Every structure is written in structure tokens, then in C-alpha cells.
Amino acid sequence: MRTVFVIITLCCSLAFTNLATAQPKTLTIALGAEPDSGFDPIYGWGKYNAPLFQSSLIRRDEQLNLTPDLAVSWKLSKDKLIWDVNIREDVLFSDGSRLTPDDIKFTFDTAKKAASVHDLTNLSKVTITSKNSLSFELIKPDINFIDNLINVAVVPAQLYKSGYGQLPTGTGPFELVRWDRGQQLIAKVNPYYYGQKPFFEKLIIVFSDEESRYSRLAAGQLDLAAIAPRYAQLLPSGFKLWSVETVDNRGISWPMEKVQDADIGNDVTSQLAIRQAVDRVIDRDVLVNLLLDGHATAAFSIADGLPWGPVETPEQVSPDEQLSQAVEILEQSGWELIDGIRQKQGLRASMTLYYLAGDSIREQLALTVAQMVKPLGIEIMPRGESWENIYKHMHNQPVLFGFGSHSASEVRFVHHSQYRGKDYYNAGYYFNAELDAVLDSARHAASWQESLPYWRDAQALIRQDLPWTWLVNLRHLYAANRCLDLAEPGVEPHGHGWPLANNISQWRWTCR
């Protein structure tokens, strides 16, 4: 079993000779962005993590194995169309009311109607079969439907209404007490939680940007914070670095259609030679070792190293060979170098690359990629914006996105034509009929094992078209008080939703 985290102890000094003897029961942390839509699982909260305030039917352990949560057992019918699920009978919501199959049915019915980030289009109906069991009937076989039993956390049918996500009632280990938007939220232990009770009775979760988080660490205002690689060697005295393995990628989504209207399509990025040249000239070793100080690995797909990822990675050559090959691709495709910019039939190889403002990793990647492609005569102009503004441009200009999931379904969401223009998934409007058919075959396979060859074939087709240029697979870095033990963090998905807190019930304070 591979090691999933590294602990680097820094600056343990006389600063700790006067530590208080009592172990604190309150933890002040800053783990990432504030969720725009609140803490409502119907609209995506908890999709990438254990949702803290709610529970799912099934969860993944630190080794990504499926384990019971609200469900005690589950079984797929022989025709692959019905999941039968048995649930616990001892679960109470944080207000003391009992969870029943009605709450689970209500949650899935509501999520299906909401057409949110959960793909429930293949769910025909949910039927309550007894006081502690339900069945989920599918329209067509879908070997990955079980992902929804992991990702969709349960809400109370009687209490769910508009604004639920601002102060949710749930069955998770913590209960939200107060949320001051843009500043912090306060949570306390859910007294009715059925699982392992957390050691820490109160959480103060602070929302701030990277610089503010570091300043608060230095001032002793935080016990734990997510940090960018640039701070990894600059931790304040008394903190240690936790470096956690992830499947969290960064890559560039390319508009794949020719210009259709003012909002969709790009005549430059829709040309394969442009995408091939950019992908070829990117020196991922520089990105990993110089830009990110080794806190990442090179990425060539959305699922490198995973069972459904590509079997082979591209052959690595020297930077000079990369540049030579990229130039040859452009010239053979009719892109001539004129006044320093490649041009073809009146088109200039110039584009804006959008990234999330305030995210130092994305900013550094965007700026470095722009410099790497400059010798090709391709002009990339990095531009940091809010997600709201990026959303307006992501169908006609490239965007530096982050993805990465514990599920093969994400390969489908990001590349299947069914999801063109839906949420942030297939932002480039990519369409390949052969790929769609292979992804559909993977979904409808008779078993998980039988689906794997289809996922791998899909990766090969994607690599031919290059709708994305993948750059790096990050390690998530956290600065923690040296007295705080985070146990064994699992392999983390993309950073939405604070995945580090998945094992929060195991966190302990070790100093006395």
C-alpha cells in the first residue's frame, strides 16, 4: 500500500515549553474556499468529500474502499437495473428527529428534479421497500451509479426548504451553529451522531485568501490551514507540514468548436495543431520541480495512476526536442511565423487564458505556460477573474481548471458531448461520437472489471484529440500545529469541500 502522506516537522523549539496542560476542545482551521451555494447536498455540497454536516449512504475509507455509512448493506440485481439498500435504524438528525427511508427518497427525488451537479438522469425511481430499506431503479444499466450513493448526502424531508444550505440540519458529525458569510462559520459536535464522536467539540472555520491564512498562522490565530507550495518552507515556528497525495489535477480546457456565436467557439483553439503544439512544448518537469517545489507530479490525463486512467503516458524528450517537434507540427499545418506570431488564413494564434484570481498556483501555472509557448509564436494572455466572470468566457477562451475525483464518472462528465455547456464540465463543447459510444459502453458494462477496458480506450481517444492540456497533479499541503494529529488522511480528490476533514473524527490533540 503506497504512503499517502508525508509529515515534515519544522521548528520545534523552546516555544513549547509553556504549553498549557489542558487539551483544547476547540479547533480553528482554514481549509479552503467558502461554498457559494451553501451547505446543501442537493446542489453539490459534499460531492467531493464527506459533507461534515450530513451523511451519505456509503462512504470511502482512506484506501478508497467502499464502507457503510447510513447504509449497512447494498446489492445490485442480476440485470444491473436495481440497487437494493438497507439502512441503519438508529440515526437521528441534529434536531433529534429520526431519519427514515422517506428522507432518502426525498433527497434523491429532489436532487434529480434540481438538475444540479449530480447526474441522476438515469435514475427511474426510488421505492421504499420496508421501514429500513429502499430500491433505486435505473433506466439503463450503469455500473457507476453507486457513485451517487456516495456523493449525494441526505437531507431531512420535513425541514428541507429554500435556504436550507445556510443553516442545515443533518446527520453528520458536526452541526452548523452560525455562518458569517465571507468570514467564518462555527460548528459544534452533533450530539446525536451515530458514528465515532470527534475529539474536538467545536470548530471555527475561517474563510480567507492564501496570504491572510499564512498571516493568521504566523499570528497564532489558526491551528490548521491549507497552504500554497510557496509557503511550505516558510512555516511559522511550532507548525508542521502535512503533504497529502491527491488526484487533484490542473489543466487547460480548450474551446473545441469553431466560432458559432459570440459566446461559443474559437477558430484558433479548435485547430488540432495548436493544441498539439502547446501540449508538446509544455515542460512539466519545470512546473513540478521549479514552480511547485516538487509538491506535484506531471499530469497527462484527468485520471493518471487510477484504474480507469491511461495505460501509457507520452514519451518524454528533451526541451529542445519538444520545441522542435511543436514547431514542425505548426509549420506542417500551415501556421506561418509573421512578426513573432503564428498566422494562418487571417487567424492569429492569440488567446486569453482565464484562471481563478487569488489562486497563486493557477496564476503561476498560467503565467509559466504563457512563457513556454511564446517561442512557438503562440500568444497566451493570462487573466485572473472570478468564477462568475470566467463562466461567461469559458466556451470561447481557454480556462485553467482543476478536476480530479475518486470516480471514473468524472471522465464522462468532462468529455462526453451530453455535458457540453453544462456547469463547468465540458466547457469546450468537445464532441467525438466514437468517444461517446465508448464512454456509454463503460457505463453500461456488466461489472466494474468489465468497464475498465472501455475507460482505458476512452483515454486513448481523448489523447488523440487533446480537448485538454493537463499540466500537474497536486499534493495538498496543510500547516498544522505540531500538537495536532490528523491521523492518516486518504488520497484526496479535487479540493472542493475540504476533503482533509473526511477523517475529522480521528483528529486528536497530542500535547498536554
C-alpha positions as CSV (number, residue, x, y, z in Angstrom):
1,M,0.0,0.0,0.0
2,R,1.5,3.3,-1.0
3,T,2.1,6.0,1.6
4,V,-0.5,8.7,1.2
5,F,1.1,11.5,3.3
6,V,4.4,12.9,4.4
7,I,4.9,14.8,7.7
8,I,7.8,17.3,7.8
9,T,8.4,18.6,11.3
10,L,9.6,22.2,11.4
11,C,11.0,24.4,14.1
12,C,10.1,22.5,17.2
13,S,11.7,24.8,19.8
14,L,11.5,26.3,23.3
15,A,8.3,28.0,22.2
16,F,6.5,24.9,23.5
17,T,8.0,24.7,27.0
18,N,5.0,26.7,28.3
19,L,2.2,24.7,26.6
20,A,-1.0,24.6,28.5
21,T,-1.6,21.3,30.2
22,A,-5.3,21.1,29.2
23,Q,-6.1,19.8,25.7
24,P,-8.2,22.3,23.8
25,K,-11.6,21.2,22.6
26,T,-12.0,24.0,20.0
27,L,-10.1,23.9,16.7
28,T,-9.7,26.9,14.5
29,I,-9.0,26.0,10.9
30,A,-8.9,27.4,7.4
31,L,-9.2,24.7,4.7
32,G,-10.3,26.4,1.6
33,A,-13.0,28.3,-0.3
34,E,-16.4,29.2,1.1
35,P,-19.1,27.2,-0.9
36,D,-21.1,29.7,-3.0
37,S,-24.3,27.7,-2.8
38,G,-24.0,27.0,0.9
39,F,-24.0,23.6,2.6
40,D,-26.8,22.0,0.6
41,P,-26.0,18.5,-0.7
42,I,-28.8,18.8,-3.3
43,Y,-26.7,21.4,-5.1
44,G,-23.3,19.8,-4.7
45,W,-22.0,20.2,-1.1
46,G,-20.2,17.0,-0.2
47,K,-19.8,15.7,-3.7
48,Y,-16.0,15.7,-3.3
49,N,-15.8,15.0,0.4
50,A,-17.7,13.7,3.5
51,P,-20.1,16.6,4.0
52,L,-19.4,17.3,7.7
53,F,-23.0,18.3,8.5
54,Q,-24.7,15.5,6.6
55,S,-24.2,11.8,5.8
56,S,-24.3,9.7,2.7
57,L,-25.5,6.1,2.3
58,I,-21.9,4.9,1.5
59,R,-18.5,6.4,2.0
60,R,-14.9,5.7,1.0
61,D,-12.2,5.0,3.6
62,E,-8.6,6.1,3.5
63,Q,-7.8,3.4,0.9
64,L,-10.8,4.4,-1.2
65,N,-12.7,1.2,-0.3
66,L,-16.5,1.4,0.0
67,T,-17.7,1.3,3.6
68,P,-21.1,1.6,5.2
69,D,-22.4,5.0,6.5
70,L,-26.2,5.4,6.6
71,A,-26.4,2.1,4.6
72,V,-25.5,-1.1,6.3
73,S,-25.6,-3.2,3.0
74,W,-26.3,-2.8,-0.7
75,K,-26.7,-5.1,-3.6
76,L,-27.1,-4.8,-7.4
77,S,-29.7,-7.0,-9.1
78,K,-28.6,-9.5,-11.8
79,D,-30.0,-7.3,-14.6
80,K,-27.9,-4.4,-13.2
81,L,-31.0,-2.2,-13.0
82,I,-31.9,-2.1,-9.3
83,W,-29.8,-1.3,-6.3
84,D,-31.3,-2.6,-3.0
85,V,-30.1,-0.7,0.0
86,N,-30.6,-1.4,3.7
87,I,-30.2,1.5,6.1
88,R,-29.4,1.9,9.8
89,E,-32.3,2.2,12.2
90,D,-30.5,4.3,14.9
91,V,-29.9,7.5,13.1
92,L,-31.1,10.9,14.3
93,F,-30.8,14.3,12.7
94,S,-29.1,17.0,14.7
95,D,-32.5,18.3,15.9
96,G,-33.3,14.9,17.4
97,S,-35.8,13.7,14.8
98,R,-35.3,10.2,13.3
99,L,-34.0,9.5,9.8
100,T,-36.3,7.3,7.7
101,P,-36.3,6.0,4.2
102,D,-38.6,8.8,3.3
103,D,-35.8,11.3,3.9
104,I,-33.5,9.3,1.5
105,K,-36.2,9.0,-1.2
106,F,-37.0,12.8,-0.8
107,T,-33.3,13.6,-1.2
108,F,-32.8,11.7,-4.4
109,D,-36.1,12.8,-5.9
110,T,-35.3,16.4,-5.2
111,A,-31.7,16.2,-6.5
112,K,-33.0,14.6,-9.7
113,K,-35.5,17.4,-10.2
114,A,-32.9,20.1,-9.4
115,A,-30.7,19.0,-12.3
116,S,-27.6,20.1,-10.2
117,V,-24.1,18.7,-10.3
118,H,-25.3,15.2,-9.5
119,D,-26.0,13.1,-12.6
120,L,-29.3,11.4,-11.8
121,T,-30.7,11.3,-15.3
122,N,-30.5,7.5,-15.4
123,L,-32.5,7.1,-12.1
124,S,-36.0,5.9,-12.9
125,K,-37.4,5.9,-9.4
126,V,-36.7,5.3,-5.7
127,T,-39.0,3.0,-3.9
128,I,-39.3,2.4,-0.2
129,T,-39.5,-1.4,0.3
130,S,-39.6,-1.6,4.1
131,K,-39.1,0.6,7.2
132,N,-35.3,0.3,6.7
133,S,-34.8,-0.4,3.0
134,L,-35.1,1.2,-0.4
135,S,-34.5,0.3,-4.0
136,F,-33.1,2.5,-6.7
137,E,-34.3,1.5,-10.2
138,L,-32.3,2.6,-13.2
139,I,-33.4,3.3,-16.8
140,K,-30.4,1.6,-18.2
141,P,-27.5,-0.4,-16.5
142,D,-25.0,2.0,-15.1
143,I,-22.1,0.4,-13.3
144,N,-21.1,3.8,-11.8
145,F,-24.5,4.8,-10.4
146,I,-23.1,3.7,-7.0
147,D,-21.2,7.0,-7.0
148,N,-24.4,8.8,-6.3
149,L,-24.9,6.7,-3.2
150,I,-21.6,8.0,-2.1
151,N,-21.9,11.6,-3.3
152,V,-25.5,12.6,-2.5
153,A,-25.8,13.3,1.2
154,V,-29.2,13.1,2.8
155,V,-31.4,16.0,3.9
156,P,-34.5,15.9,6.2
157,A,-37.7,15.8,4.1
158,Q,-39.7,17.7,6.7
159,L,-37.2,20.5,7.2
160,Y,-35.8,21.0,3.7
161,K,-36.8,24.3,2.1
162,S,-35.4,27.3,0.3
163,G,-32.3,28.5,2.3
164,Y,-31.6,25.1,3.8
165,G,-27.9,25.4,2.9
166,Q,-27.5,28.4,5.1
167,L,-28.2,26.5,8.4
168,P,-28.6,22.9,7.6
169,T,-30.0,20.1,9.7
170,G,-28.2,16.8,9.1
171,T,-26.8,13.5,10.5
172,G,-23.1,14.3,10.2
173,P,-20.6,14.5,13.0
174,F,-21.0,18.3,13.3
175,E,-23.9,20.8,13.5
176,L,-23.6,24.2,11.9
177,V,-24.3,26.8,14.6
178,R,-23.6,30.1,12.8
179,W,-22.3,31.2,9.4
180,D,-20.9,34.7,8.9
181,R,-20.6,34.9,5.1
182,G,-17.1,35.8,3.9
183,Q,-15.7,35.5,7.4
184,Q,-16.2,32.2,9.3
185,L,-18.6,29.6,10.4
186,I,-18.9,28.0,13.8
187,A,-19.9,24.3,14.2
188,K,-20.3,22.1,17.3
189,V,-20.4,18.3,17.7
190,N,-23.8,16.8,16.7
191,P,-24.9,15.2,20.0
192,Y,-27.0,12.6,18.1
193,Y,-24.2,11.5,15.7
194,Y,-24.2,7.7,15.4
195,G,-20.6,7.3,14.4
196,Q,-17.3,7.9,16.2
197,K,-17.6,11.1,18.1
198,P,-15.0,13.8,17.2
199,F,-12.4,14.7,19.9
200,F,-12.9,18.4,19.1
201,E,-16.2,19.7,20.3
202,K,-16.2,23.0,18.4
203,L,-14.9,24.1,15.0
204,I,-14.2,27.6,13.9
205,I,-13.7,27.5,10.2
206,V,-12.2,30.7,8.8
207,F,-12.5,31.9,5.2
208,S,-9.6,33.9,3.9
209,D,-7.2,34.1,0.9
210,E,-3.8,32.4,0.8
211,E,-1.9,35.4,2.2
212,S,-4.3,36.0,5.0
213,R,-4.2,32.4,6.0
214,Y,-0.5,32.5,6.3
215,S,-0.6,35.7,8.3
216,R,-3.1,34.2,10.7
217,L,-0.9,31.1,11.1
218,A,2.1,33.4,11.9
219,A,0.0,35.3,14.4
220,G,-1.1,32.0,16.1
221,Q,-4.8,32.5,15.2
222,L,-5.1,29.2,13.4
223,D,-4.4,25.6,14.4
224,L,-4.6,24.3,10.8
225,A,-4.6,25.8,7.3
226,A,-4.4,24.8,3.7
227,I,-1.3,26.5,2.2
228,A,0.2,27.0,-1.2
229,P,3.6,25.5,-2.1
230,R,5.3,28.9,-1.8
231,Y,4.7,28.8,1.9
232,A,5.8,25.2,2.5
233,Q,9.3,26.1,3.6
234,L,8.3,29.2,5.5
235,L,6.1,27.8,8.2
236,P,5.9,29.7,11.5
237,S,7.6,28.1,14.5
238,G,5.6,25.3,16.0
239,F,3.9,24.1,12.8
240,K,4.5,21.0,10.8
241,L,3.7,20.3,7.1
242,W,1.3,17.6,6.1
243,S,1.7,16.7,2.4
244,V,-1.2,14.7,1.2
245,E,-1.4,12.6,-2.0
246,T,-4.3,13.6,-4.3
247,V,-6.0,13.0,-7.6
248,D,-6.3,16.8,-8.0
249,N,-5.3,17.9,-11.4
250,R,-4.7,21.3,-13.1
251,G,-5.2,21.6,-16.8
252,I,-6.3,23.8,-19.7
253,S,-9.7,23.3,-21.3
254,W,-9.7,24.3,-24.9
255,P,-12.7,25.5,-26.9
256,M,-13.1,22.8,-29.4
257,E,-15.7,24.2,-31.8
258,K,-15.2,26.9,-34.5
259,V,-16.9,30.1,-33.7
260,Q,-20.7,29.6,-33.6
261,D,-21.8,32.9,-32.0
262,A,-20.4,35.5,-29.6
263,D,-20.3,33.0,-26.7
264,I,-19.3,29.6,-28.2
265,G,-16.3,28.6,-30.2
266,N,-12.8,29.7,-31.0
267,D,-11.3,29.4,-34.5
268,V,-7.7,29.1,-33.2
269,T,-8.0,26.6,-30.3
270,S,-10.4,24.4,-32.4
271,Q,-7.4,23.6,-34.6
272,L,-5.7,20.4,-33.5
273,A,-2.2,21.6,-34.5
274,I,-2.4,24.4,-32.0
275,R,-3.4,22.1,-29.2
276,Q,-0.8,19.6,-30.1
277,A,2.0,22.2,-30.3
278,V,1.1,23.6,-26.9
279,D,0.8,20.2,-25.3
280,R,4.1,19.1,-26.8
281,V,6.1,22.2,-25.7
282,I,5.0,22.2,-22.0
283,D,7.9,21.2,-19.8
284,R,6.0,19.6,-16.9
285,D,9.3,18.8,-15.0
286,V,9.8,22.6,-14.7
287,L,6.2,23.0,-13.5
288,V,6.6,20.3,-10.9
289,N,10.1,20.9,-9.6
290,L,10.8,24.6,-10.1
291,L,7.3,26.2,-9.9
292,L,5.8,23.9,-7.3
293,D,9.0,22.8,-5.4
294,G,8.2,19.1,-6.1
295,H,4.8,19.2,-4.4
296,A,3.1,17.7,-7.6
297,T,3.6,15.2,-10.4
298,A,3.3,15.6,-14.1
299,A,-0.2,15.2,-15.5
300,F,-1.3,13.9,-18.9
301,S,-4.9,13.0,-18.2
302,I,-7.7,13.5,-15.7
303,A,-7.0,10.1,-14.2
304,D,-3.3,9.4,-14.1
305,G,-2.4,6.5,-12.0
306,L,-6.0,5.4,-11.4
307,P,-7.5,2.1,-12.6
308,W,-9.6,3.9,-15.3
309,G,-6.7,6.1,-16.3
310,P,-4.4,5.8,-19.4
311,V,-2.2,2.7,-19.7
312,E,0.7,4.7,-21.1
313,T,2.0,8.2,-20.8
314,P,3.6,10.2,-23.6
315,E,7.2,9.6,-24.3
316,Q,9.4,12.2,-22.6
317,V,12.0,14.0,-24.7
318,S,14.4,16.9,-24.0
319,P,13.1,20.5,-24.0
320,D,14.9,21.2,-27.3
321,E,13.2,18.2,-29.0
322,Q,9.9,19.3,-27.6
323,L,10.2,22.7,-29.1
324,S,11.4,21.3,-32.4
325,Q,8.5,18.9,-32.7
326,A,6.0,21.6,-31.7
327,V,7.4,24.0,-34.4
328,E,7.2,21.2,-37.0
329,I,3.6,20.5,-36.2
330,L,2.6,24.1,-36.6
331,E,4.5,24.6,-39.9
332,Q,3.2,21.4,-41.4
333,S,-0.3,22.7,-40.6
334,G,0.2,26.0,-42.4
335,W,0.8,28.2,-39.3
336,E,3.4,30.7,-40.5
337,L,5.5,32.9,-38.2
338,I,4.8,36.5,-39.1
339,D,6.1,39.3,-36.8
340,G,6.6,36.9,-34.0
341,I,3.0,35.5,-34.1
342,R,1.8,32.4,-35.9
343,Q,-0.8,33.1,-38.5
344,K,-2.9,31.1,-40.8
345,Q,-5.6,32.2,-43.3
346,G,-6.1,35.5,-41.5
347,L,-6.1,33.9,-38.0
348,R,-3.6,34.9,-35.3
349,A,-2.5,32.4,-32.8
350,S,-3.5,34.6,-29.9
351,M,-5.9,33.9,-27.0
352,T,-6.7,34.7,-23.4
353,L,-6.2,32.1,-20.7
354,Y,-8.6,32.6,-17.8
355,Y,-7.8,31.4,-14.3
356,L,-9.3,31.9,-10.8
357,A,-8.0,35.2,-9.4
358,G,-6.4,34.9,-6.0
359,D,-5.2,31.3,-6.5
360,S,-1.5,31.5,-6.6
361,I,-0.9,28.0,-8.1
362,R,-3.3,28.7,-11.0
363,E,-1.8,32.1,-11.6
364,Q,1.8,30.7,-11.6
365,L,0.8,27.9,-14.0
366,A,-0.9,30.3,-16.4
367,L,2.0,32.7,-16.4
368,T,4.6,29.9,-16.9
369,V,2.6,28.2,-19.7
370,A,2.4,31.6,-21.5
371,Q,6.2,31.9,-21.4
372,M,6.7,28.3,-22.5
373,V,4.6,28.7,-25.7
374,K,6.0,32.1,-26.6
375,P,8.9,30.6,-28.6
376,L,6.3,28.9,-30.8
377,G,4.8,32.2,-31.8
378,I,1.6,31.4,-29.9
379,E,0.4,34.3,-27.7
380,I,-1.3,33.4,-24.5
381,M,-2.5,36.3,-22.3
382,P,-3.2,35.1,-18.7
383,R,-6.2,36.8,-17.0
384,G,-7.4,36.2,-13.4
385,E,-11.1,36.6,-12.8
386,S,-13.8,35.4,-10.5
387,W,-15.7,32.2,-11.4
388,E,-18.7,34.3,-12.3
389,N,-16.7,36.1,-15.0
390,I,-14.9,33.0,-16.1
391,Y,-18.2,31.3,-16.7
392,K,-19.1,34.0,-19.3
393,H,-16.0,33.2,-21.4
394,M,-15.2,29.5,-20.8
395,H,-16.9,28.4,-24.1
396,N,-14.8,30.7,-26.3
397,Q,-11.5,31.0,-24.5
398,P,-9.2,28.5,-22.7
399,V,-9.6,28.2,-18.9
400,L,-7.2,26.7,-16.4
401,F,-9.4,24.4,-14.4
402,G,-9.0,21.9,-11.6
403,F,-10.6,18.5,-11.6
404,G,-10.0,15.1,-10.1
405,S,-12.3,12.5,-8.5
406,H,-12.4,9.1,-6.8
407,S,-14.9,8.1,-9.6
408,A,-14.4,7.2,-13.2
409,S,-17.7,9.1,-13.9
410,E,-15.7,12.3,-14.0
411,V,-14.1,11.2,-17.2
412,R,-17.6,11.0,-18.7
413,F,-18.7,14.3,-17.3
414,V,-15.7,16.2,-18.6
415,H,-15.6,14.6,-22.1
416,H,-19.0,13.3,-23.1
417,S,-20.9,15.5,-25.5
418,Q,-24.0,15.1,-23.3
419,Y,-22.4,17.6,-20.9
420,R,-21.4,20.3,-23.4
421,G,-22.0,23.6,-21.7
422,K,-23.4,22.0,-18.5
423,D,-22.0,23.6,-15.4
424,Y,-18.2,23.7,-15.7
425,Y,-17.7,20.1,-17.1
426,N,-17.4,20.1,-20.9
427,A,-16.8,23.8,-21.2
428,G,-15.0,23.5,-24.5
429,Y,-18.0,21.8,-26.2
430,Y,-16.0,18.8,-27.1
431,F,-17.7,16.2,-29.3
432,N,-16.4,12.9,-30.6
433,A,-19.1,10.3,-31.5
434,E,-16.7,7.4,-31.2
435,L,-15.7,8.5,-27.7
436,D,-19.3,9.0,-26.6
437,A,-20.0,5.4,-27.6
438,V,-17.0,4.0,-25.7
439,L,-18.0,6.0,-22.6
440,D,-21.5,4.8,-22.9
441,S,-20.2,1.2,-23.1
442,A,-18.2,1.7,-20.0
443,R,-21.2,2.9,-18.1
444,H,-23.4,0.0,-19.3
445,A,-20.8,-2.7,-18.7
446,A,-21.9,-5.8,-16.8
447,S,-19.4,-5.2,-14.0
448,W,-16.8,-2.8,-12.8
449,Q,-13.9,-5.0,-14.0
450,E,-15.6,-5.3,-17.5
451,S,-15.9,-1.5,-17.7
452,L,-12.1,-0.8,-17.3
453,P,-11.1,-1.6,-20.9
454,Y,-13.7,0.9,-22.1
455,W,-12.4,3.6,-19.8
456,R,-8.8,3.0,-21.0
457,D,-9.9,3.0,-24.6
458,A,-11.6,6.3,-23.9
459,Q,-8.4,7.8,-22.6
460,A,-6.6,6.9,-25.8
461,L,-9.2,8.6,-27.9
462,I,-9.1,11.7,-25.7
463,R,-5.3,11.8,-26.0
464,Q,-5.7,11.9,-29.8
465,D,-8.0,14.9,-29.8
466,L,-6.4,16.8,-26.8
467,P,-9.5,18.7,-25.7
468,W,-7.4,19.4,-22.6
469,T,-3.7,20.1,-21.9
470,W,-3.1,18.6,-18.5
471,L,-0.3,20.1,-16.5
472,V,0.2,18.8,-13.0
473,N,-1.3,16.6,-10.3
474,L,-1.0,18.5,-7.0
475,R,-0.2,17.4,-3.5
476,H,-2.4,19.2,-1.0
477,L,-0.4,21.0,1.7
478,Y,-1.5,21.8,5.2
479,A,0.2,23.6,8.0
480,A,-0.8,22.2,11.4
481,N,0.0,22.9,15.0
482,R,2.6,20.3,16.0
483,C,0.3,19.1,18.7
484,L,-2.5,18.3,16.2
485,D,-2.5,14.7,14.9
486,L,-4.6,14.3,11.6
487,A,-4.3,10.5,11.8
488,E,-4.0,9.1,8.2
489,P,-5.5,11.4,5.6
490,G,-6.7,9.5,2.5
491,V,-5.9,10.2,-1.1
492,E,-7.8,13.4,-1.7
493,P,-9.9,14.4,-4.7
494,H,-10.1,17.9,-6.1
495,G,-10.1,20.4,-3.2
496,H,-13.7,21.5,-3.2
497,G,-15.4,20.9,0.1
498,W,-12.4,20.4,2.4
499,P,-11.6,16.7,1.8
500,L,-9.0,16.8,4.6
501,A,-11.9,16.8,7.0
502,N,-13.1,13.4,5.8
503,N,-11.5,11.7,8.8
504,I,-12.1,14.5,11.3
505,S,-13.4,12.2,13.9
506,Q,-9.9,10.7,14.2
507,W,-8.1,14.0,14.7
508,R,-6.5,14.4,18.2
509,W,-4.6,16.9,20.2
510,T,-1.4,15.2,21.4
511,C,0.2,17.7,23.8
512,R,-0.6,18.1,27.4
